[in-house]
Structure formats: C-alpha cells, structure tokens
Amino acid sequence: MSAMKKYTAEGLGTFALVLFGCGAATIAGVSATGPSGLGLLGISLAFGLAVVAMAYTIGPISGCHINPAISVAMCVAGKLSAKDLIGYVIAQCIGAILGAAILYVIATGSAGFEMVPWSLGSNGWGEGYLGAYDMKSAFITEFVFTFLFLMVIFGTTAKKASPQMAGLAIGISLALIHFVAIPITGTSVNPARSIGPAIFAGGIAIQQLWLFIVAPLAGGIFAALLRKVFVDD
C-alpha cells in the first residue's frame, strides 16, 4: 500500500469522525451547558459508530488510526515507522480541521445557530462547561480513558485476536468512554478531534487545547509501554 494512499485514508477517516461525532453534538445533541436532542447516549453512539464505519472502510488501507494518540502509541510499540507517524498525524489533523470547517459551514446556515464558547463540539473543562469539572479531573479523565482505549486496540489487533471483530470492539469501547467522559471534558481521547473544532471555536477552546493534546498522547504512550503485561502481541 502506497504511503500517500494510507495518509489520504487517515485524513478521510478523521474527517468523517469529526463530521459525524462533533456534527451530532453540534446539530442534534449537546451544548457546553448540557445535553439536548440526541443527548449523551446519541452523541456517544455517533462517535463509536463513526469509528466502526471507518474501521471497515479504511482499516485495510491504513489500520484506521484516525487519532494521533493511537499513531504515537503504535510507533512507541514498534508497529508504525517514524516516517509514517509524521504522515499519519499531519493527515489526521488536516482531516479534523476540514471536518470542523464543513461542520462550521453547515451549522452557521441555521438562523438559530450562535458561535458560543466551546462551539462545534469543542472539548473543555471548568465553569460554564457541562459538569464544570476542574483541570485535574479533566486531565485524569483524558489520560486514563485514552490508556484504556489503547489497551482495547492493542488487545483486539493482537495476533491471536479475531481481526473481523476489532472494528466493532474498538467502536463500542469509544462509545463507552463517551458515556462517562462527555460530562467531564466532552470526551477527546484524540488530539486531532480536539484541534479541528477548537480552531473554529477559538477563545477558551484554544486556551484549553493543550490538555487534549498532552493527556491523550501520554495515556497512549503509557498503554504502549505496559501493553505486554496484559496483551500477547
């Protein structure tokens, strides 16, 4: 498989994840002050099902990382080259930004839409954001749930695992993570997914973006280092 085809697949997959997941949150589901419409269950399933759909669409091409935390963890685990890591992360971030751009264009077409703090499904914490959890809770949430997410990925893609079920298991685990983490941070566990919406939301979403880069990357690296305790890969 050519490198450019893999990078394009990663960009497309991340584009779809942001458009489906953040789109559900923005248009039909949840604001920074609380859930409405689809609510927490619907938003969680939107993100999880987006991963399932993309896993079976681009998985055979690129492995369907669509998340820099996954790509970095795979590189640390020796499953992705440094060259591909750079290509994957750039493509993922571009895809996320394009997904957020399309979502912005669609959302602003509604007369009732207003760009408020943490718009377009941006991640955040603190006063005014969903459950108003503090930075400590937000960091722990993103670190721990990214760690658990990567453990699922390492386990379901191990040699003795069933490859046909990997996409479904990974998507379900992401939905489960959203069930718990949405009220705390809006759920990132994916730096690219956070970067896209934050660029358009600006303000406090940009100021808080660092946490949604650092914590997921640290959680993913921690999983890569500890995986052999739990997984025979």
Secondary structure, 3 states (H helix, E strand, C coil): CCHHHHHHHHHHHHHHHHHHHHHHHHHHHEECCEECCCHHHHHHHHHHHHHHHHHHHHHHHHCCCCCHHHHHHHHHCCCCCHHHHHHHHHHHHHHHHHHHHHHHHHHCCCCCCCCCCCCCCCCCCCCCCCCCCCHHHHHHHHHHHHHHHHHHHHHHCCCCCCHHHHHHHHHHHHHHHHHHHHHHHCCCCCHHHHHHHHHHHCCHHHHCCCHHHHHHHHHHHHHHHHHHHHCCC
